Amino acid sequence: MAVVKTITIREDQEEWLEKNYINLSKFVRVKLDEEIAKRARAERGEREREGGEKEDGE
């Protein structure tokens, strides 16, 4: 399901988007997915470190 959000950008940002034929909605979705994946990897790494310490008896 899609959710509609509104953001405010500067005029120079709008001009850059138009000049470079960038779809802002798609750009934001891609960047959010990248950040979500990055944080998920970091969280898994923390859990693995914590789990590894417990499994080793430390």
DSSP file (Angstrom, degrees, kcal/mol; ACC not computed):
  #  RESIDUE AA STRUCTURE BP1 BP2  ACC     N-H-->O    O-->H-N    N-H-->O    O-->H-N    TCO  KAPPA ALPHA  PHI   PSI    X-CA   Y-CA   Z-CA
    1    1 A M              0   0    0      0, 0.0     2,-0.2     0, 0.0     0, 0.0   0.000 360.0 360.0 360.0 136.5    0.0    0.0    0.0
    2    2 A A        -     0   0    0      2,-0.0     2,-0.4     0, 0.0     0, 0.0  -0.610 360.0-156.9 -88.4 146.7    1.3    3.4   -0.9
    3    3 A V        -     0   0    0     -2,-0.2     2,-0.5     2,-0.0     0, 0.0  -0.980  12.8-136.6-122.2 136.0    1.5    6.3    1.6
    4    4 A V        +     0   0    0     -2,-0.4     2,-0.3     2,-0.0    -2,-0.0  -0.825  26.5 174.8 -97.4 127.9    1.5    9.9    0.4
    5    5 A K        -     0   0    0     -2,-0.5     2,-0.4     2,-0.0    -2,-0.0  -0.922  20.6-140.3-126.5 154.0    4.0   12.3    2.1
    6    6 A T        -     0   0    0     -2,-0.3     2,-0.3     2,-0.0    -2,-0.0  -0.957  19.8-178.9-116.7 133.7    4.8   15.9    1.4
    7    7 A I        -     0   0    0     -2,-0.4     2,-0.5     2,-0.0    -2,-0.0  -0.893  20.9-132.3-125.8 160.5    8.3   17.3    1.6
    8    8 A T        +     0   0    0     -2,-0.3     2,-0.3     0, 0.0    -2,-0.0  -0.950  25.6 178.5-113.5 129.5    9.7   20.8    1.0
    9    9 A I        -     0   0    0     -2,-0.5     2,-0.1     1,-0.0    -2,-0.0  -0.877  30.9-103.2-124.6 160.8   12.8   21.3   -1.2
   10   10 A R     >  -     0   0    0     -2,-0.3     4,-2.0     1,-0.1     5,-0.1  -0.344  32.3-111.1 -77.0 163.8   14.6   24.5   -2.2
   11   11 A E  H  > S+     0   0    0      1,-0.2     4,-2.6     2,-0.2     5,-0.2   0.886 118.5  54.2 -62.2 -40.1   14.3   26.0   -5.7
   12   12 A D  H  > S+     0   0    0      1,-0.2     4,-2.1     2,-0.2    -1,-0.2   0.856 107.6  51.1 -65.0 -32.7   17.8   25.0   -6.6
   13   13 A Q  H  > S+     0   0    0      2,-0.2     4,-2.4     1,-0.2    -1,-0.2   0.907 109.7  49.6 -68.3 -41.2   17.1   21.4   -5.6
   14   14 A E  H  X S+     0   0    0     -4,-2.0     4,-2.5     2,-0.2    -2,-0.2   0.922 110.8  49.9 -61.5 -44.2   14.0   21.4   -7.8
   15   15 A E  H  X S+     0   0    0     -4,-2.6     4,-2.9     1,-0.2    -1,-0.2   0.908 110.5  50.0 -61.3 -42.4   16.0   22.8  -10.7
   16   16 A W  H  X S+     0   0    0     -4,-2.1     4,-2.0     2,-0.2    -1,-0.2   0.916 110.3  50.1 -63.5 -43.5   18.7   20.2  -10.3
   17   17 A L  H  <>S+     0   0    0     -4,-2.4     5,-2.6     1,-0.2     4,-0.2   0.931 114.4  44.1 -60.0 -46.4   16.1   17.4  -10.2
   18   18 A E  H ><5S+     0   0    0     -4,-2.5     3,-1.2     1,-0.2    -2,-0.2   0.918 112.3  51.9 -65.6 -43.8   14.5   18.7  -13.4
   19   19 A K  H 3<5S+     0   0    0     -4,-2.9    -1,-0.2     1,-0.3    -2,-0.2   0.848 116.0  41.2 -61.0 -35.0   17.9   19.3  -15.1
   20   20 A N  T 3<5S-     0   0    0     -4,-2.0    -1,-0.3    -5,-0.2    -2,-0.2   0.272 108.7-122.2 -99.8  10.0   18.9   15.7  -14.3
   21   21 A Y  T < 5 +     0   0    0     -3,-1.2     2,-0.5    -4,-0.2    -3,-0.2   0.884  53.6 162.6  52.5  46.0   15.6   14.1  -15.1
   22   22 A I      < -     0   0    0     -5,-2.6     2,-0.8    -6,-0.1    -1,-0.2  -0.843  39.1-138.8-102.3 129.6   15.3   12.7  -11.6
   23   23 A N     >  -     0   0    0     -2,-0.5     4,-2.6     1,-0.2     5,-0.2  -0.774  13.9-155.7 -83.0 112.6   12.0   11.5  -10.3
   24   24 A L  H  > S+     0   0    0     -2,-0.8     4,-2.6     1,-0.2     5,-0.2   0.877  89.5  53.3 -61.6 -40.8   12.0   12.7   -6.7
   25   25 A S  H  > S+     0   0    0      1,-0.2     4,-2.2     2,-0.2    -1,-0.2   0.937 112.9  43.1 -61.0 -47.3    9.6   10.1   -5.4
   26   26 A K  H  > S+     0   0    0      2,-0.2     4,-2.6     1,-0.2    -2,-0.2   0.910 112.5  54.3 -64.9 -41.6   11.6    7.2   -6.8
   27   27 A F  H  X S+     0   0    0     -4,-2.6     4,-2.3     1,-0.2    -2,-0.2   0.918 110.2  46.0 -58.2 -46.1   14.9    8.8   -5.6
   28   28 A V  H  X S+     0   0    0     -4,-2.6     4,-2.6     2,-0.2    -1,-0.2   0.907 111.6  51.7 -66.2 -42.3   13.6    9.1   -2.0
   29   29 A R  H  X S+     0   0    0     -4,-2.2     4,-2.4    -5,-0.2    -2,-0.2   0.919 111.3  47.6 -60.1 -44.1   12.2    5.5   -2.1
   30   30 A V  H  X S+     0   0    0     -4,-2.6     4,-2.4     2,-0.2    -2,-0.2   0.937 113.3  47.5 -63.1 -46.9   15.6    4.1   -3.3
   31   31 A K  H  X S+     0   0    0     -4,-2.3     4,-2.3     1,-0.2    -2,-0.2   0.882 111.5  50.8 -64.2 -38.2   17.5    6.1   -0.7
   32   32 A L  H  X S+     0   0    0     -4,-2.6     4,-2.8     2,-0.2    -1,-0.2   0.924 109.7  50.3 -63.9 -43.8   15.1    5.0    2.1
   33   33 A D  H  X S+     0   0    0     -4,-2.4     4,-2.4     1,-0.2    -2,-0.2   0.909 110.5  50.3 -60.2 -42.1   15.6    1.4    1.0
   34   34 A E  H  X S+     0   0    0     -4,-2.4     4,-2.4     2,-0.2    -1,-0.2   0.923 112.9  45.6 -61.7 -44.6   19.4    1.8    1.1
   35   35 A E  H  X S+     0   0    0     -4,-2.3     4,-2.5     2,-0.2     5,-0.2   0.896 111.9  51.5 -67.5 -40.5   19.3    3.3    4.6
   36   36 A I  H  X S+     0   0    0     -4,-2.8     4,-2.2     2,-0.2    -2,-0.2   0.926 112.4  46.3 -61.2 -45.0   16.9    0.6    5.9
   37   37 A A  H  X S+     0   0    0     -4,-2.4     4,-2.4     2,-0.2    -2,-0.2   0.903 111.7  51.9 -64.7 -41.6   19.2   -2.1    4.5
   38   38 A K  H  X S+     0   0    0     -4,-2.4     4,-2.1     1,-0.2    -2,-0.2   0.921 112.5  44.4 -61.4 -45.4   22.2   -0.4    6.0
   39   39 A R  H  X S+     0   0    0     -4,-2.5     4,-2.6     2,-0.2    -1,-0.2   0.862 111.1  53.8 -70.3 -34.7   20.7   -0.2    9.5
   40   40 A A  H  X S+     0   0    0     -4,-2.2     4,-2.5    -5,-0.2    -2,-0.2   0.914 109.3  49.0 -64.4 -42.0   19.4   -3.7    9.3
   41   41 A R  H  X S+     0   0    0     -4,-2.4     4,-2.4     2,-0.2    -2,-0.2   0.914 111.8  49.2 -62.2 -42.3   22.9   -5.0    8.5
   42   42 A A  H  X S+     0   0    0     -4,-2.1     4,-2.1     2,-0.2    -2,-0.2   0.911 111.6  48.6 -64.5 -42.3   24.3   -2.9   11.5
   43   43 A E  H  X S+     0   0    0     -4,-2.6     4,-2.4     2,-0.2    -2,-0.2   0.908 111.2  49.9 -64.5 -41.8   21.6   -4.3   13.8
   44   44 A R  H  X S+     0   0    0     -4,-2.5     4,-2.7     1,-0.2    -2,-0.2   0.906 109.6  52.5 -62.8 -41.0   22.3   -7.9   12.7
   45   45 A G  H  X S+     0   0    0     -4,-2.4     4,-2.1     2,-0.2    -1,-0.2   0.895 109.6  48.2 -61.6 -40.9   26.0   -7.3   13.2
   46   46 A E  H  X S+     0   0    0     -4,-2.1     4,-2.6     2,-0.2    -2,-0.2   0.916 112.9  47.7 -66.2 -43.3   25.4   -6.1   16.8
   47   47 A R  H  X S+     0   0    0     -4,-2.4     4,-3.3     1,-0.2     5,-0.2   0.892 111.1  51.5 -65.1 -39.0   23.1   -9.1   17.5
   48   48 A E  H  X S+     0   0    0     -4,-2.7     4,-2.7     2,-0.2    -1,-0.2   0.907 111.2  47.5 -65.5 -40.4   25.7  -11.5   16.1
   49   49 A R  H  X S+     0   0    0     -4,-2.1     4,-2.0     2,-0.2    -2,-0.2   0.931 115.6  44.9 -64.3 -44.9   28.4   -9.9   18.3
   50   50 A E  H  X S+     0   0    0     -4,-2.6     4,-1.8     1,-0.2    -2,-0.2   0.929 116.0  46.7 -64.4 -44.2   26.2  -10.1   21.3
   51   51 A G  H  X S+     0   0    0     -4,-3.3     4,-2.5     1,-0.2    -2,-0.2   0.882 110.1  53.8 -65.4 -38.8   25.1  -13.6   20.5
   52   52 A G  H  X S+     0   0    0     -4,-2.7     4,-1.9    -5,-0.2     6,-0.2   0.880 107.4  50.6 -63.5 -39.2   28.7  -14.7   19.8
   53   53 A E  H  <>S+     0   0    0     -4,-2.0     5,-2.1     2,-0.2     4,-0.5   0.912 112.5  46.3 -66.0 -41.2   29.9  -13.5   23.2
   54   54 A K  H ><5S+     0   0    0     -4,-1.8     3,-0.8     1,-0.2    -2,-0.2   0.901 111.8  50.9 -67.9 -40.9   27.1  -15.4   25.0
   55   55 A E  H 3<5S+     0   0    0     -4,-2.5    -1,-0.2     1,-0.3    -2,-0.2   0.847 109.5  50.8 -66.4 -33.6   27.7  -18.6   23.0
   56   56 A D  T 3<5S-     0   0    0     -4,-1.9    -1,-0.3    -5,-0.2    -2,-0.2   0.557 114.5-117.7 -80.4  -8.0   31.4  -18.5   23.8
   57   57 A G  T < 5       0   0    0     -3,-0.8    -3,-0.2    -4,-0.5    -2,-0.1   0.634 360.0 360.0  81.8  13.9   30.6  -18.0   27.5
   58   58 A E      <       0   0    0     -5,-2.1    -4,-0.2    -6,-0.2    -5,-0.1   0.446 360.0 360.0 -88.6 360.0   32.3  -14.6   27.7
